[in-house]
């Protein structure tokens, strides 16, 4: 039972021994990712106070908006909340 498993592991181990060189040094990946994250943070911080630039406007009541408590059923029965 272990023979097919052992041969599969051996074949995999033989093919994994290949070494691939990175196109740039490994530390530059971390620096690049950190730079992108910092850029996204600064963009986010630039827009944090955007909602406070104008006076607050009262929200108007939409007469056509229906609320679940106000819905009337034709046969007069209440909705059951199961």
ABEGO torsion letter per residue (X at the ends): XAAAAAAAAAAAAAAAABBBBBABBAAAAAAAAAAAAAAAAAAAAAAAAAAAABBBBBBBBBAABBBAAABBBAAGBBBBBX
